[in-house]
C-alpha cells in the first residue's frame, strides 16, 4: 500500500552525541529526566539503540536529530513534546522548549529493535523500584502500530531481559493517533540491592503491524522512584568476574561419573555474622579452594570480600538436575543461586527429550547456542513425535535472521563394537531453509560453534511443508564409525533469513545404535508434476547406501520405473551387495498408463529377509491440462521493482525474479491467472516475452489502472501494488463488448471528488474503500477448452491486509459490497474470483473472528470457495505464515464443471531455488482445474423464467417459445440451492410452434431464501433443467424458522425458534448428502431438547433443518463447527 507522508524542508541541524554516558549513581528518589536539554546531548545514563532483541541490548546510535513529528526519515529524534498539542505547526514544534526523546521508525530503521536505554551503576540499599514516563504517539498520519515493552536486565550488556512485573497504560503508538499516555511500571523486588549494573529499557521487539507509514514515538517525563537505603544494613551480593549480578549457573552437559566446575564472587557489607552457604541435594558441592568440596560453607565477615566460591557438578545418574545455593547472614536479605546441569549415559545414547520443560532448555544433555538471532532459540517444546521434543521457529512478525545450533553432549563412541549409527526424527513446517547436521571433535562444549571445526553429515531432512501441518520423518543410517576413536559432538544447525524464510523445525528421538547394518536412502519424496498417459518422464536420482543387507532389490509401483543407469527402466532392479555397501545412485521415472488427477505410491526396498520398507514416496499427475480449464492466482511480491520500505533489489535480482516468475508460469501451464503486487509494467512485459518464448504460446496481460493511492504521486520508497490478469490467447478470448474494468470505479471517483460517501465505513473515511483504491478488477472472456466454449467473468482481488480489528472490518465491509453487487447484477453468471484475499476462508487471520468472507462461505447455494479444504487442512500459500490467504472462489454455475480435489498450492519452491521474496515471491501460486461442459439444447425453448412475491406467495412465470414432445414442467424448491424437492407441476403442450405463457404459485414458501428450479420432462420420461431463480422473504407475516447461534461450535447448544408455532411438529436434520441424521416429533420446546441431546454426535459440516406439521413446511440451514 502506498504510504502517505509530507516532505518538510526545515533547517534542523544534526546533533552528534556520545552513545552512552556511563551509568547513573542513584542518590535521592525519584530520579527525574524531562529531556528538555537534549539539544546539547543525552542525559547521563541514557542511550538509544537499534538492533535490540530478547537477548541483546542492541547497538547504540550516536546521532540524535531535531525534527518535526511528521518527518519520515528513520532516526532517533529530538522532538517537541506531545504537551504542545496535536495541532501544533512545524514552526511551533521547532521553537518548543518542552522536548522529548523519540524515534521515527521505517522499514530499514528501528522496526523492530528500537530502544530507549537507561543504566544504573548499582541499587545497593535500595528497594521497590517503579517507573513512570509519558509514551507519546506524535504523527496522526501514521497508520502502522508499534507495540512497546518495559524491561530490565542485569549487567551493562545483558543477554536476557524480563518484562516489568506490573505495567499500566497503553504501550502502543501509531494507529493514526496522536496521544500522550502515562505508563507506570512496577519492578517488584527484581531490582532490589543489586551490586552490579542494572539496565532498564523501553523497547519494541516485534515489527509494526498494518500498512503505510510507521509512527513517530517519544518518551518524556521519565521518573524512577525507590525506597531509600540504610547504609548500616548487612548486605550480600553475588557477581561474576565482571561485576554482573549472578542468580543462576548452568553447567555444560557431561557424561555420568564425570565432573565440571564453575565459580562466582561473594561480597558482604556491614556483616555482623558469618555468611553461611548451603546447597541442596548431592549432585552439586561447594569449595573456597577448588580442592575440598562439601555441601556447606561458612565465610567469616572479614573474609567475605571478593571471595571466590567454586561449584562442582558430579552426576552419577543420567537426567536433568536443578538445585539451589542459599546465602544467609544475620540481618541480610538471603541471596540464592539456581544451579542446573544435564547428564547422559555414554553406554546408552538415546535422547527422547520427554523430561525437558516446555520453553526451557533442550534437555537430554543437549544445549543450544545462538550465533545470530532475535530471541528465537532451540528450546524444549510440546511438539515432539509423541511427547516433548526440541523446536525452533525463526519467525517473529516475519522471517528473522537466525543461526542457531542444537548441540549434543560430548559423545564417546569407543564402546560400540560395530557401526555406531545415528538416527533421529525431524519435522519441517512453514517455509525456510533446511536443517543441516554437523560433527566436531574439537568443540569445547560451551563456546560459539562457528569458532571450531565442524564436518557436515548427510541426513534425510524433509522439505518444510509450507504449512503448519507436517509429519515427522525418520533419518537413519548415519554412520559415525569415523568418530569411534575421538569423542564427538553432533549438532543440528538452523538458519533463517528475510529472503529464504523461517521454517519451524522439530527434533525428537535422537539415538545412536550399535548396528551391524546401515541403510540410507535420500530423498524421501519425489514429485514429477504432469506427464501424459503412455509417456515417461526423465529419471530422478536417489542416493542409496545399504551395509549388511546383501543384495538390495528396489521395486517400483505401477506407473513408475526404476533404473541403475538412468537409461533402462523397469519395475524392479537389484543393487549388488558391494555396490550397495559402497553407496550408489539409482533413478526412478514416472510412466503413467492411464489418465488420473493424482498418482501417488512409494518405492519398496527389500532383501528377501530382514529388509522390506517403503522409503521413497513418488507422485505425479497424468490428467493433461490441454483437456481442462485451468485458473489460478499469484502474488508476485512487488514484482520487478525495488523500494527501501518494500523490497530492495539490485538490477540483477530484478532480472532473476523476472526469469523465475516466467519459469513458474511455464510450470503452471495455465489458461488464466490473476496476479497481485505487480510493480513494473516493463517487468511484466519482459516476463510475458520470456514465457511466450519458452512455451511457444501467446500469453497476454491486462493491468488495472487502479491501485492503492493511485491518485497520489509515486512514492519512490513504496512501489505501486497493481493487480491484473495473465491469459493464454489461444484458449481465452477477451470480450470486445464488455471491456476489462476496475469495479466501483465511478463510485470511488465520486468519493474522491467529495460527491459520495459510504455509510458506516469502518474508518469513517470512505476513500479507504478497497485498500484506498485497489479496486477489484473484472474481465469477461470466452473460454475455449477441448471443443467447449463458455463465457467467464474473471475477477481479481487484492484485499486490505492486516490482522487488526480495523483492517478486518474494512475487509469485511469491502467483501460484502462486492457480494451485493455480484448477487444483484450477475446472479446467473459464471464467475471466478481469485487473488490475495489477505484472509483465510476456513477461519480468519484476525484472532477470534470468522472469515472476512463468511457471507460467501455460508451462501453455499451461490458460491463455492475452492480453497476452503486446503485452508481447513492447514495448507498455506504464504510461506513462513500459517493459513491460506490466496483464494479461488466460484459461483454455483461453475460447480458442475469443477474437477473435484484439483485445487492445489503449486510447489514452486521445489523447482525454483532460492525461492524468496527478492528473486521470486513470498507467496506460492494457487490453481484449480475445470472440465467445461456443453449445455445441451433443450427440446423446449423456454425464456423469461421469473418470480415475484404476491401476498406472501411465490408466483413463478415463464414462456415456452417452442415445444417438442413436452410432457410437463416440474417445479422444485430448495432452501440451500442444492437439495431440491418437487412442489408441483404444470402440464406441457406436447409439440407447439407458438409461444405459450405458464405460471405456478407456491402458497407456502419457506422463510428466508427460496430457490426455485424449473425442470422440463419429455414424453419419453427424460428431463432437463430449464433454470433457477430465488425469492427472499423478510415479511413479519411469514412464520420464520430461526436457528441460532449459527454457525454453532461443538459443545454449544443450538436454539430453534418458530414464530407463531402451535401444536406438534416433525423435525428432521438432513446432511448435505441427503441423509437424515436426527428426526423427532413434538412441540418446538420438545424438538429443542431432542435435537440438543444428540447435537454433539453430529460431525462438523452443513445441515438442513426441516420442520413441518402436515400443512406448514419450514426449512433452514446451519453450520456445525
N, C-alpha and C positions, 0 to 999 in steps of 0.2 A: 504494500500500500504506500502511496506517495506520502512523504512527510510534509507537514505544514510548518513553515518556520519564517521568521522575519530576519533579514540581514540588517544589522545595525553597524554603522560606521562611526565609531566613537574613539576618542583619543585616550583610551585607557592604557596605562603602561603596565608592563610586566614587572613584578617584584620578585627578585630572586632571594630565597631564604635558605637556611640550613634545613636538612631533612629532619633533624631531631635536636632538641636542646637538652639532652640528658634526661634524668628523672627528677621529679619534684620531691623535695623533703617536706612532708606534711607537718604543719605546726598547729594552727588554730582552725577548728571546724566552724563553718564549712569552707572548703576551698572553692572559690568562685572565679569564673572567667567569662567575660562578655564579648570578647573578640573585637572590641572597638579599636584596638591598637594593632590589628594585623597588617596594616599598611607598612609597618616597619619590621614585620617578622612574626612568626608563630610564637605563641606564649611558651614558656618553659614547660617541658614535659609533653608537648603536643607534637604529633607528626601526622601527615596524610599519606596514605599508602594505596597502591594498586596491586593487583595480583594476590590479594588476601584470600585465604581459603580456610577450611576447617583445621588444617594442620600447619598453616603458615601465616605469619604476621604480614607478609607481603613486602613490597619494595617501596621505600619512602620516595615521595615526589618532592623535588626541590624548587618547584615554581608554583607560586600562587598568583592568579591573575585577577585583577579587578575587572568586573564585567557586570552587565545587566542581567536580569532574570531570564530573558528570552534568548540570550546568546547561545547558539547551538554548538559551539566548539567544545570538544571534550577536554576538561581541565578541572583542577581544583581552583576554587574561586573565592575572592573577597567580595561577597555580596552585601548589598543593603539588606538589613534585617526585614523580615516579614511584618514587623510592627509598623512599617511605613504604610501598609495598606495595599490591596491588590490593584488599585487604580493609579499608583504612583507612576509618573512619567520616567523616561530614561534619564532625563536631567536630574529629577528629584532623587532617583536611585544613586546617581553618581555623586551627588552632593551630601547624601545622608551620612550622619556621624554614627548612627546606630548600625553596626556592622555584624555580619555573621560569617562563619566559616562554611564554605559549601563546595559542591561538586556538580558539574554537568556531565552526565553520562552520555556516551554514544556507543555505537556498535563496536568500536575499537578502543574505547576508554572507559574503564570502571564498571562495565556491565558483563559479568559481575566482578566483585573483588575490590570495590572502593571501600575505604575505611578511614574513620577519624580515630586516632590512637592517642591515649593518654597513659603515661607511665609514672609510677611512684617508686621511690628508692626502696622503701620498706614500710610495713604497717605495724611495727613492734609497739605493743602497748595500746593499740587502737582496735576497736571492735565495732560491729553493727554498721557496716558501711551501706549508704544508699546514695543514689544519684538522681538528680532531676536535670532536665535540659529541654529546650524547645526544638522540636523537629519540624522543619519548615519546607513546604512544597511551594515553589515560587513561580512556576510557569504554568498558568491555567491552559495553555495551548499544547501541553504535552500529554497525549492520551495514554502512553505506556505507564505501567505501575511498577514501582520498585518497593520491595519489602526489606526492612532493616532489622537487625538484631543487636542487642546489647549483650556483650560477652566479656569474660575475664579469662586471663591466663597467667600462669606463674613463670617468672623469669623475663629477661629482656628480649628473648626471642623464642616465645613459647611454640611448642609443636602440637599443642592441643588447647582448645578453648571450650568454655562452658557458658551457657546462657545464664544470665542473672536469674535468681530463683523466683522472683516475682516482678512482673513488669505490668504497668498500667499505661494506657494511652494508645493512640493509633500509630503503629510503626510502619506506615506506608506513605509514599509520596507519589506524585503524578496523578494519573487517572483524570486528567483535565481539571484538576482542582488547585486552588490557591488556599493554603491552610497553614496554621501555626499551632501545633499540638504540643502540649506539655507532657513529657514522658517521665515516669518515675520508675526507677529500677532498684530493687532491694537485693543485696547480695548475701543476706543472711549472715552466717559466720564464716563464709568461704574466704574472705579476705582478712580475717582477724589474725593479728600477731604474726604476720609473715616477715621473716628476716630478710628475704630476698626481694627482687623487683616484682612488682605487681603491674600487670598490663590490663587496661580497660579499653574496649574498642566499641564503636558504633559502626557496623559493617553490613554490607549486602553480599550474601554468599550465593544467591541464585540470580539468574538472569531476569531482567524485567519481563513482564507479561504484556500482551496486547501488541498493537502495531502503531507505527507513527513515531513521533519524537519521544525521546527519553526525558525524564524530568530533570529540573534543577532542584537540588536538595541542599539544605543548610542546617547547621546546628547553632544554637545560641543559648546564652544564659546557663552555661554549664556550672552545676553546683554539686560538689561531692561532700557529704557530711558523714560524721562518725562519732562514736562516744570516746571521750578523751582518755589519755593514758595516765597511769600511775608509775612513776619511774622506779619505785621500790618493789613492784610486784615481781615475784620469781617468774622467770620465763625460760622455756626450752625452745630451741629451733633445730631443724634438721635440713641440711642442704647438701648439694653436690660440690664438687671442687670449684665450680664457677659461681657459687653462692646462690644457686637456684634452689628454691624450696623442694624438698623431696617428700612425696607422700606414698610412693609405690616403687617397687623394684621388680623387674621382670627378668627372669633368668632364661638363657637360651635352652632349647630342648637338648636333653642329654640322654644317653643310654642308662638303664638301671645299673646300680652299683658303681657309678662314676660320680664325680662331684664337680661343682662350679662355684665360683665366688664373685661377689660384688661388695661395694662398700659405700659409706656415706659419712657425713660430718655431723657431730653433735656439738652444740654450743648451749651453755647455760648462763643465765644472767640473774643476779640477785638471789642465787640459790641459798637456802638455809639448811638443806639436807641433801643427801646423795641422790643422784639420778639413777633410778632402777630401770633396767631394760630387760624385758621378758619376751620370748617368742613362744607362741602356742604351737602344739604339735611336735613332731620328732624329725621332720624332713629338713628343717632349717635350723641352723645353730649360729651362735654369735661369738665374736672374739675381739679383743683390743690389740692383738699382736699378730693375727693371721696364722697362729700356730695352735694355740689352745682354744678349743671351741666348747661352748656349753649353751644351755637354753636360757641362762640368765646372767646379767652383768650388773655390777654396782659401780658407779662412777662418782668419785668424791667431788664436792662443789668446786674445789680449786683445780681439779683435773678436767672439768667439763668445758674446756676451751679448745676449739678446733680439734676435737677428739675424733679420730677416725675409728669407725666401727665396721668390722668385717662380718659379712654374712655368707655362710656356706650352705649350698643346696646339695643334699645327698640322698636321692631317692633309691629305694630298693624294689619298688613295685611299679609297673607301668601305670600311667594315669596323669591326671591334671591335679596340681596342688596349689592351694592358696591359704596362707596363714597371715597372722598379724603380729608385728613387733610393737609392743607398747612401751612408751617412755613416760615415767612418772617421777615427780619430785614434789615434796610438800609445798603447797601454795601455788604451784604452777599448773597451767592447763595441760592435760595429757596430750601427748603427740603420738600418732600412730603411723606406721608404715605397713602397707599391704605388700606382701611378697608372694609372687606366683612363679610356677615353673611347670614344665611338662616333661614326662619321661616315657621312654619306649623300650621295648624288649628286643634287642638285636636278633634274638633267635626266633622271633615270631613277628615278622614285619607285615603288619596288616592294620590299616588305618580306616575305620568306618566313620569317625567324627561324631558318633552318636552322643558322646558325653560332653561335647562342647556346648557353650551357652550362646543362644541366638544373639547375633550382633556383637559377640565377643571375639576373643582370639580364635584362630582357626581350630586349635585343639589337635589332639592325637600327635603331639610333638611337632607339628608344623608351625612355621612362623610366616609373617608377611612383611614385605619391605616395599615401601612406596618410593620409587625414584622420582616419578613425576605424577602429580595428581592434585585433586581439589577435594580431598576428603573421601574419595571412593577407594576403598582398600579391600583386600581379601578378608573375609570375616565369616565366622560361623553363621549358618542360616538354617531355616527350616525347609530349604529347597533340595534336600538330599533325595536319593533314589527312593528310600523307604522312610527315613527319619531325617536327622540332621545331615548337612553337608557343608561345603565351603563355597562361597559365592562372591562375585564382584560384578558391578554394573557401573560403567563409566559415564552414565547419562545423568545429567543434573540440569534440567531445563533445556537440554541439548547435549550433543556429544561433547565431552570434556577431554582434554589431552591427559593421558594417563600412561604410565609404565609401572606396573605393579607385579611383584614376584610372590608366589606362594612356594615356600621352600621347606623341604623335608628336614627332619633332624639328620645328623651325620649317620650314615648307614654303613655298617660293617658287614660285607657280603662274603667274608672269608669262610664262614661256616657252611656255605652252600656247596654241597658235593657235586651237584650237576649244574644245570643252567639256572642262574637267578633271573627270573622272567618277571618283568614289571607289567602290571595291568591296572587299569583304573576305569571309572565311568565318567563321562563328561556330557554336558548338555549346553548348547549354544542357542540363545533366544534373541529376538530382535535382529539387528544387523550391525556388523562391525567386523574387525579383523579376527582371524582365528587365533586360538592359543598356540603357543609353541612349548616344547618340552626340552629341558636342558639338564646337563650333568656337570658337576665340578668337583675336582679333588683338592683344590686349594682354597675354597671358600672358608672363611673363618667363623661362620655361623651367626654373625651379628651385623656385619658391615654392608655397605652398598654393593649389591651383586655385580654392578657394572664395573667395579674395580678389580674383579677377579676373572679367572679363565673359565669359560663355560663351553661345552660341546653340545650342539643341538642333536636331539634324538628323534628318530622317525616315529610318529604316533598318529593314530587314526582319530583326529578330532572331527566331529560332524560340522558341516557348514551351518552357521547360525540360521535359524528358521525364518527370520524376517518377521516373526510374530512372537507373542508371549506364550505360545504353546509349542512345546517340543518334548521329545523323549530322550532319556539318557542313552548314550551309545557306548558300548564296551570297547576299549582299546586294550589289546592283549598282545602277547608275543614280543614284547620289547626286551631284547636280550642285553643284560647288564654284565655278561661274563668279563668284559674288558675292565670292570671295576672290582673284581674279586680280591685283588691284591692290595688295593688302597681304598680307605674309607671314602665315601662319595655322598654328595648332596644332590638330590633330584629337585627340580624346580619347574613350576608352571609360570610362564611369562605372559602377562596380559598387557595389551596395548589398545588404546583408543585415541581417536583424534577427530577434529571437526570435519575433516574431509571424508574419512572412511567410516565414520560412525562409531558407536559404542554398544557392543553386544553385552548381554548378561551371560556370564559363564558360571556353571555349577560343576563342582568336582566332588566325587564320592568314591568310597571303597577302593582306596589305593592299596595295593598289595604287591609283595614280591614273593613269588612261589619258587620252590626248588623243583624244577621240572626236568624231565627227560625229553620233552618235546617243546617245539616252538612253532607257532602259527601266526603269521602276519599277512593280512590282506587289505590293501587300500586301493581306491577309495571304497566307502561303504555304499555309495549310491551313484548311479549314472542316469542322466536324463537325456533322451535322444531327440525330443521335440517331435515334429511331424515327419512322417515317412509314408509314402503311398503304399497301399497293399500291393504285394507282388514285387516290391523292390527292396533293397537293403541299404543301410547307412554305411558310412565309414566305421572302422573299428575304433573303440576307445580303450585306452591302456589300463591295465590293472597290475599293480606290483604284488608279487606273491613270494613269501618265504615260508617253508614248512620243514622243520628239522625234527627227525624222529618219527615221521609218519609214513616212510616208504614212498612208493609212487602215489601221486595225488591225482584223482580224477575230478575234473570240473564239468558239471552238467548244466547246460543251458535250458531254460524253459521254452515252451512253444513261442514262436515269433522272435526268438533271439538265437544268436550263434556265438561260438567261442573258437578261438584260434591261437596257435602257438606262434605264428609268424605274421599275423595281420594280413594274410593273403587268402588262405584256405580256411573257411569257416564251416563248422559242423555243430551238431547238437552236443558233442562231448569230446573232450581232449584228455590226454594223460600226460602229466608232468613227471618225468623220471626222477627218482629219489635224489640223485646227485644234483640235478638242476634245481629241484625244489629247495634243497638244503643251502645251496649257494645263493639263492634268490634269483628271481626271473620276472619277466614281464609277459603277460598274456593279454589277449584282446577279446572284446565282445562287440557284436554289431546287432542292429535292430532290423529284422526282416519280417514285417507283419504279413500275415496271409489273408486277412480279411479286414473290412472297414470297421474300426472301433474308435470311440472317442478317447478312451484311455486303456492302455495295456500295461499292466504292472505285475512283476513277479521278481524272483531272485535267482542268482546263480548258486548252485549247491556244490560244496567241496566235500569229497569223500575219499576214503582209502580202503573201503571194504571191511573195516573193523571198528576202530575207535574214533574215526572222524566222519561226521555226517552233519554238516552245518550249512545253512543258508547265510551267505556272508556278503553278497553284493546285490542290493536292490537295483532293478533295471525297469525303466518305464518310458513310454512314448505314446504318440497318437498316430492313428492311420486314417483319420477322417479328413479328407482333403478340404482345405479351405476354399478351393475353387468351387466346391459344391455348397458352401454355406455363406451366409451373410454375416460378416464379422465386424463388430463395432468395438470401440474402446475409448479410453481417455488416458491422458498422460500429463502430469505436472512437470514442466521442463526446467524448473529451478533457475529463474532469472536467465533464461536461455540466451546464450551468445552475448552476454553483457558483463560489465564489471561495475562495481559501486562500493564505496567504502563502508556503507551501512548495510549492504546486502551481501554480495559475494565478490571478493577481489579475485580477478582472473588476469593472467597475462594473455598476450595475443596468441601464444602457443596453446594455452589452456582453452581459450575460446575455440580455436580450430579443432582441438581434441574433442571438445564437447560436441561440436557440430558433427564430427565423424562418428562419435559414439551414439548419438541420438539417431543418426541415419541408420546405423547398424541395428539398433533396437527396432526401429520401424520396419527394417528389412526382415527381421525375425518374426515380427508380428504378422506381416503379410495380410494387412487388414484392409477392409473396404473403406471404412470411415472412422475417424477418431477425433475427439475433442482434445485440445491442448490448452494448458494454462501456464502462466508465468513465462510468456514469450516476450522477451525484452529487446529484440533486434530484428527488424523486418529483413534486413540484408542477411542476417544469420539464418533466418528461416528460409529465404530463397536459396542460400548456399546448401542448406541441408536437403531441401527438396531436389535440387540438382543432383546431389550425391545419391540420394535414394533412387531417383529415376535411372541414373547410370548403372547402379548396382542391380536393379531388379528388371530393367527393360520395360517397366511400366511407366505410365504418365500420371504422377500424383500432382495435385494442386492444393493450394492453401487459401483459406478465407480468414481474414483477420478483422476482428471487431474494431470499430473506431471509438469504443468507449472502454475506459479503464478507470481505476480509482484516481480521482483528482485529475482527470483528463483536461479539465478546464483551467488548470494551473500551469505555469511554465515548468518545463522539465527540471527535475531535481537531479543534479549530477551525482549525488550520493545515494540515490534510491531509484533505480530504473523502473519504468512502467512495467506492470504485470498485465500483459494483454492476453486475451483468450481468442480462440478461433478453431478452425476445422481443417484437417487434412483428409483428402479423399482421393480415391482411385477413379480417374475419369472414365476408365473402361467399364466400371460397374456402377458408378453413381453419376446420374445426370442431374445437374443443378437446374432447378426451376427458373424459367425466364419470366414467368408471370408473378411469382412470389419471391422477390429477391431477398438475399440474406439481410438480416437487420438485428440491431440491438433492441430487445424488447423494452417496453416502458420508456422509450426514447423521448417521446413527446411529453410524457408526464414529467420526466426528470428535467427536461429543458424548462418546463413551466416552473418547477421547483427552483431551478437556478435563477430564473429571472423574476422570482418573487410572486408569481401569479397563482401558485398552487402550493398546498401543504398536505402532509399525510397525517391523518387523525391518529393521535396516541402513539406516534412513533417513539420507540424506547428511549432515544437520546433527546427527544423533543426537538431534534434538528432533522428536518425532512431530507436534507441533502446527504445524510448518512445512509440513505436507502441503497441497498445492494452495494455495500462496501464503498460508499461515496462515489458511485458512478460506474462500478464494474458490473454492468447490466448483463443479464442472461442474453445469449446470442443464439438466434434461431435461423436455420437454413432449411429449405424444402428441397428434397431430392426424389427422383425415381430410382429405386434400387433395381438393378437388372442382374439377377443371380440365377445361373443354371436354367435359363429359359423362362424364369418367372420375374415379373415386374411388380413393384409395389411402391406406392407413394409413402414417403417417410418424412416426418418433421423431426429434425435433429437439433437438440438444444444443448448448449454448453454452459455450465455454471462454474464460477469461482466465488464461493460464498465467503461471508465475513469470517475471519479467523479469530481464534481466542476461546479459552475455556471459561473466562469470567462471565458473570451474570449478564452484564450489558451486552457483550458480544453474542451470547446465547439468545437473548431476547431479540436482538436485531436480526440474527439469522432466522429465527422462528417467524418473525413478522414478514421478512422478505419472502420466505418459502411459502407462507400462507397466501400472500398476494399473488405469487406465481401460480399456485394451485387454483385459486379462484378464477384466474384468467384462463387457464387451460380448461377447467371444468365448464366455463361459460362459452368460450369461443371455439374450442376444439374438442367437443365432448366425444366424438366418434373417430378421431384421427389416430393414425399410427405414430406415436410419439416416443422418441428415445431421448432421455435426459441424462447426460453424463457430466462428469467433471470432478473437481476438487470441492466437495460439499463442506469441507472443514468441520465435519461432524460425522459421528457414526450413525448407522441406521438401526442397529440392534439395541444400542443404548445411546449415551452421549459422552463426549469428552468433558462436559460440564458435570461435575460431581453431583449426584443425587437427582439428575434430571433425565427425562426421556429424550429421545432424539429430537433435534430441531425439526425433523421431517416426519414427526409422528402422525400428522394428518394424512400423509401419503401412505404410511405403513398400515394404519388402521383402515384406510379406504382400499382394502384389498380387492374390492369389486372393480375398481377403476385403475389401480396401479399395482405394479409388482417390482419391488426392489431386488434386483437380481443378485446384488452383492450381500444381501442380508445373511444368507447361510455362511458366507466367508467370514463376515464380521462376528457372527454367533460362534463360529469355530475358533476365533482368536487370530485369524489371518490379519495381516496389515499390508497396506500399500505404501506406508510411510516408514521406511526402515529406521530403526532407532526409537520408534514410538510404538504405542500399543493401540490397536484398533484400526479398522478401515476408515479412511476419510475420503478416498476416491471411490465414487459410486456410479453404478449404472441402474437406471430406473426406467421402466417402460409402462405404457398404458395397456389396459386389458386387451385391446385389439390385437396386440402382438404376442400375447401369451401362447396361443396355439402354435406359433412359429418358433418359439424358443426351444433350443436344443438343451434338454434338461442336463443340469450339472456342468454346463460348458463354461460358466463364468469363472475366471481364474485370475490370479495375480501373475503377470508374466515375470519369470525369474531372470530378469535382465542382468542381475548381478552375478549370474553363473557364467555368462559369456562375455561380459564387458568388465575389464579389470584395469585399473581400480574403478570401482563404481561408487562415486560420491557426488556431492552437490556441486563440486567445482568442475569436474570433467565429464559428468554425465547428469545425474539428478539425485535429489534426496527423496524422490518418490519412485515407485515402480508402476509400470502401466497395468491397467486392468482391462480385460476384454470379455465379451460374450459372443456366442455364436447362434445363428438362427438358420432354419431351413424354411425359406419363404414358400408359402403355399398359394396356389391359384384359388380364386373364388369361383367355383363352378357356376355356370349360367343356370339360373332358375327357370323351370318350366312356366312359372308365373311371374310376370313383370310387375312388381309392387313398388309404389312410390308414396311419399308423404305419410310415413308411419309416425303419428304424433299422439300426444296425450295431454289432457287438461284435467284440472280438479274442478268438479261441479258438485256443490253441496256435499262435500266430504266423500265423494265417489270419484273414481278414476274413469274418465271417458276416453277411450282409445279409438282412433280413426286411422284408416289407410285406404289407398286406392290401388286396385288391380287394373293396370292398363291393358294387359292381355293375359289370357289364361289357357293352359293346355293340360287337360286331364286333371283338373284341380278338384280334389275331393272336399277339402275343408281347410280352414285356418284354425290353428290351435294357439290359445293364449296361455302363456305361462308366467308365473310371478316368483320373485326371489327377493330376499332381504339383503343378500350379500353379493348379488351379481354372478354367483357361481352355481348355487344349488337352487334349481327351478322346480316348481310344482305346477301341473296343469290346473287352471281355474275355470276353463270354459273353451268353447269352440264356436266357430261360425261356418255354416255350410258354404262351400265354394260353388262356382258357376260351371264347373266342368271345363268346357272349352269355349272361349269367347274372345272376340277381337275388339270389343268395345270396352271403354273404361267403366268400372263399377266401383262405387264407394262402399266401404264397410265400416262397421263400428262395433264396439263392445264396451260394456260398463261393468267395472269392478265395484260392487256395492259395499264391500267390507275390506277396504285397503288396510295395509299394515301401518302402524305408526312409523314415523321416520321415512326413510327412503324405500320406495317400491320400484323394483326393476321388472319391466315387462318385456318378455321375449315373444315375438310373433313367429310361429312356425307354420309352414305350408306343407300339407300332406297330399300326395298324388293318389290316383285311383289304385295304383299298384301297391300302396302302403309305404312307399319311401317318403321321406320328409326332408325339408331343407329349412335352415334358419333364414328368416327374412330380415330381421333387425331387432335391436334392443333399445328401449328408451327408459327413462327413470322419472318418477314424480316424487316429490318430498312433501310430507305432511307435517305441519307445525301447529295446526289449529288446536286450541284447547278443547274443542268439541270432540276431538278424536281420542278415544280411550288409548292412553300411551303405556307401553311396556317400558319400564325404566330399570336398568341394571347398573348397579354401582357398588364399589369402585370399579372402574373399567379403564385400563387393564387392572387385574387383581393379582397380587403376588401370592405365592404359596404361603400357607399358614394364616392367611387372612380370610375373613368371612365375606361372602357376596350377598348383596341385598337385592331382592326382586320386588318391584312395586308395580301395580296395575291400577291406574286411576279408575274410580267408579266400579271396581270389581265387587261382585256379589256372588255367593254360591261357590260351587266347586268347579275346579278347572283341572285339566290334564296337562302336565308339563313334561316336555322331552328335551334333553340336551343332546345335540347331534354334533358329531365331529365333522370336520370339513370333508372327510372322505365318505360321509353319509351314514355312519354307524350311530345308532342310539346308544349312548353311554350311561344315561340316567333317565328314568321315567318314573313319575309319581302322580297321584291324584289327591286333590283336597283343596282347601281354601288357600289363598295366597300365603297366609301365615304357615299353613301346613307345608306348602311347597318350599318356602324358605328353609324350614327346619330340615326337610328331607334332602334338599339339594346340598345344604351345608354339611350334613352328616357324611356325605360322600365326596365333597368337593376336593379334599386333599388327595383323593385317589386319582384324580384326573391328571394326565400328563400335561406339560406345558403346550400351549397351542391356541388355535382359534376355534370357537364353538358357537353353535346356533342354539338359542333357547326358543322353543316353540310352546306357546300356551294357548289352549282352546277349551271351549265348553260345548261344542257342537254347533253353535251358531256364530260365535265370535272366534276369530283366529288372530293371534299376535305372534310376532317373531322379532327377536333381537340378537345381536352378535356381541360376544365378549371375548376378551383375550386373557388367558391364564399364563402368568409368568412363573 
